[in-house]
């Protein structure tokens, strides 16, 4: 049985500096831009394993098992979800429905201020909740560019907008991962975040518009901004504190999109704000009017996505799937004694022994969730959407292969980063 040593060098400053080396390497290499994200993460992981074994005294088999635990967690909780969500997006693009979605927003309002808020903030939060990990910026920016925004401007707007929902990205993966690494209650972490971020959610729409225009032009659309941001904030607070952590972003995003559509049906800005180059573009290509059927068909894949993720999160359904399809092998190599400086006194009764074990020992159990993972719900939504939109299975299979091929660097980075995190956790470096 191995005991963690939090001060292997005999001085807390030196031990802390050594423990910080893997993260310093990771961030430093990212800043230099000399290597990619996956290479930076891999170097950080190698450093973490070397220090865990060579300095903190962690047995090599435990270090390997910890890294393997990170791979399992990343594969089923993160990678599967990202691949499925981007696959759904690729289906929407391949069938032409993504273009219709863009035109439906343009038909709702030609005001560039409100388009930016609806897409970068509300729709971006929806993609953040479903996929996360860069997908909301990439997809929402593509949406804005398709509407006529300049590429760099579109990226900036989407990056700013993504600050409000990111805590619950990928169906709550950041909150879940923080809970896994720290041992803190996941619902408590979500609730606390839900009391902090709603203030940011109200501010973000104003911030977005202000980056494009003057304060006067920003305040001119304040009724819509307050409605969209306020609805998002209320849903974010309510769901995170009283319902659960997985669907916070999706529920908040849908609520704000619906609120935005309603407010723009009953209120219009006194003057539409557009880019200087818009007048010439509109004159050259007058917008084609879309039917309700076209709009509904284009947005259906994302409605199916919302429904499937919601069903997967219903407690009875989730429990039934977990009980029948989840494997939880204990990684016995990471069953070790934690040095907490506590003493257990009194008679060695079974109850006292159990209490002592709870205090002094920790074991790692890897959740292998091929069916109950949210990624499965998103993947089923993508398949159903593809069939609904007329794609044949062989065509969808080729599309899925292309999605996986494009995501190779991102998947490698995530695997290495999660492995690094679990090695530093179980070695005592955290």
Secondary structure, 3 states (H helix, E strand, C coil): CCECCCCCCCCHHHHHHHHCHHHHHHHHHHHHCCCCHHHHHHHHHHHHHHHHHHCCCCCHHHHHHHHHHHHHHHHHHHHHHHHHHHHHHHHHHHCCHHHHHHHHHHHHCCCHHHHHHHHHHHHHHHHHHHCCCCHHHHHHHHHHHHHCCCHHHHHHHHHHHCCCCHHHHHHHHHHHHHHHHHCCCHHHHHHHHHHHHHHHHHHHHHHHHHCCCCHHHHHCCHHHHHHHHHHHHHHHHHHHHHCCCCCHHHHHHHHHHHHHHHHHHHCCCCCCCCCCCHHHHHHHCCCCCCCHHHHHHHHHHHHHHHHHHHHHHCHHHHHHHHHHHCEEEEEEEEEEECCCCCCCCCCCCHHHHHHHHHHHEEEEEEEECCCCCHHHHHHHHHHHHHHHCCCCHHHHHHHHHHHHHHCHHHHHHHHHHHHHHHHHHHHCCC
